[in-house]
């Protein structure tokens, strides 16, 4: 029986448990990397880092939703790139989102099929505007597409096999082109610099990402076998074969510039 002095039972508020999925900048792979407003944005899980000319910004990683108005349930992004009109495209699963600055454009997300990509495609692994020819490229699994920004559709005669980008293998994690004009492909905890003219990785063995991009200790470069940079499938050519392939290489460069 309740009297005028009987207190209502109180329900104790239990705050949500803090997330413990914040990635370690010195021991992780990356989901996506892009140049946005001339800064490097590195994405992992729900989080991102920002890297400027002076290095990694303080206060990061931060949750992606702190900077971009993505749905709260989004727990990762697959690929990101900044379009020529400065709008930012996020690929997440079979859909893509377009942002104007930090704000999601009306009508998004949309299915990948709106870009001319096949219904069977589960996700985009990497996206970039390649400074080598100014064209937009999407990578997924063992294939890549060239995208025509003017008509918002992939070009005819695509997809093509990713082996054209010799040495990066398949199923990349991320790709971007830095302000110095160099292209970088990421997989696992390592990356390759790519030689755009020779159409192959510039070094056979991956370099660990953390010391180069996150300012982590160089001792990581001699870490255990699990974290040791993997070697590409490109084998170094010997001196005897270099002269014999020079002419062929020049021909291929001219061909790639026109057809890649």
N, C-alpha and C positions, 0 to 999 in steps of 0.2 A: 504494500500500500504506500502511495506517495503522499507525503505531507507537503505543505508549502515550503518547508525547509529542506526537503529532500533534494540533493544535488543530482543533476543528470550525470549519467556515466560518461566519463571522458575517454575519447579515443586518442591514444598517444600517436603523434605524428612520427612516422619513420622516414627519414630522408632517404632518397635513392642512394644505393651504394655507388661510390665513385668508380668510374670505369678504370680498369687496369690494363687496357689494351693499347696504351700509348707506346708507339714503337721506339726502339733504341736507335738513335741516329747512326751509331757505330757498328750495328749488327743487324742489318735488315736488307731485304730487297726492296724494290720500289714498284708501285702499281702504275704510275704515270708520271711523266715529266714534261713540262712545257715552258716556253718563254712567254710570259704575260707582262706587258708593259715594261719590257726590257729587264725583267727579273726572272730568275729560275724558280718555278713552283714545282716542288717534289711532293707527290702524293703517296700515302701508305695508309691503308685501312680508312678510318674516319678522319685521318689527320693530314696536315700538309706542313712543309717547311718552305720558307722563302729565302732565296740567296741573292744578294745584290753584289755590287762591285767590290764591297769591302768584306764579303763573306756572308756566313749564315746570320740571319737576324735573330736577336734575342727574343725570348718569349715563345719560341716554337720548339716542337710542333704544336699547332693549334688545330682545333676541330674545323673541318672544311666548312661546316655550316656557319662558322663565325664570319667567314668572308663571302660565301656564296649561298644564296637562298635555295639550297637543295632540300628535298624532303628529309625529315629527321631520321627516317628509317634507312636511308642510304648508308651503307657501311663501307663502301669503297667506290673508286672510279676506275674504269679500265684504261681510258686514254683521254687526253685533253690537248687542244691546240687553239691558238689565237688566229682567227681568220684575217684576211687582208683588211677588212672593214673594222677590225679591232674587237669584234664580238668573239666571245669565248665559247667553244663547243666542248661539252662533256659527253663522253660515251660511257654508258653504264648498261651492261647486258645488251639486250636487243633494242635499246632505245637511246636517243641522244637528246641533249638539252642545250639550248642556246641562251647565253647570257649577254646582256648589255651592261657592262661594268659588273656590279654585284647582283643585278636583278634579272630574274628569269623572264625571257620574252614570252608574251602571250601565246597560247596554243601549244606549248611544250610541256612534257616531252613528246617526241614523235618516234615512230618505228624506224629502224635502220633502212627498211625497204624504201622509204621516201627519198633516200639518197641514191637509189638504184642498186643497193646491195642485196644479196640473195636472202630470201626468207630463212634459209637453213643456217645462216651465219649467227652464231651465238654471241659473239662479242668482237670488239676491235681491240687489238693488243697495243697498237701505237698509231699516232697520227702526227704528221708534221708538214709544214711548208718547206720544201727542200730548196735551199738557196742555190743549188747547182743549176736549177732551171726555173725556179719560182713556182713550181707546181705543188699541189697538195697531194699527199700520199697517205693511204690507210693500210695498215698491216694487220693480218690475222692468220694465225697458224703458219702454214707454209705458203700463203698467198699474199699478194698486195694489189691494191687498186690505185689508179690515178684519178683524182677528182677534179671536175671542172667547176670552179667556184662561180663562174658566170651563169651557169644553168642549174647549179645545185644538184649535180648528178655525176655519177662515175662515168668515165669515158668509155667509149667502145673498145673492144679488144682486150678488156680486163675482166677477171683478174689474171695476173701472171705469177709465175713461181718466184718465191722470195730468194731463190738461189742466184738471181741476178745481182743481189747485194751480197757478194761472195764473202763468206766467213762468219756471218752472223747467226747461221743456223735457222731454226724455226721457233715459233712461239716466243717471240721477244716479249720483254716486260714493258719497255718504254723506248722512245726515240725522240730526239730533239736536235735542233741545230742552234748552236750558241752564237753569240754576237761576233765571235771571231771567224764565223763562216764554217766552222768545223761541225761535222755531224757525229753524233754519239748514239750508239745502240746499247741498251742495258738488258742484262739477263741474269737472274739470280743476284748475287752480291757483287757482280763485276760488270764492266763495260768495255766496249771497244770504241776507239776512234776510227772513223771510216774515211777512207781516201776516196773522195768523190770523183777524182779524175781517173784513177785506176780501177774504180768499182770493186774494191776489196777492202777488208779491214787493214788498218795501217800497222797493226802489230798482232802477231799470231795469238799471243796469250792475253786473256782478259786482265785488266787492271782492277783492283778492288775499288769500289765506288767511294766508300766512307772516307778514306784519307784524302782523296782528291776533291770531292764535292762537299763533304761535311766537316772538313778540318779535323778529322780524327787522327789519333797517333799513327805514325808510320809503321810502328811495330806490327800493326794489323796485317801488313803486307807479307809477313812471314808467319801468319797464323796457321792453324792446323789444316789438314788435308780437306776437310769438309768446306772450309771457307776459302780454299786456295783458288785463285782465278783459273777458270777453265781455258783450254786452248781451242782456238778455232780449227775448223777443218782445212783451212788454207795452209799449205806447206810452203815454206820459204823456197823460192827458186834459187838454184845455184848460179854461180857467176857465168858458167858456160852457156846456160840457157837464156840468160838475160838478153844478150845481144840478138839472139835469134827470135825473141818474142817482141822486140821493141817495135818493129813495124806493125805487127798484128795488134799490139796494144794501142798504137796511134789510131789504127782503123776502128777498133772497138770504141774508143773514146768518141770519135765522130759519130759512130752509129748510135751509141747510147744517148748522146746529147739530143739526137733527133727522135729516138723511138722509146726511150725508157719510160 
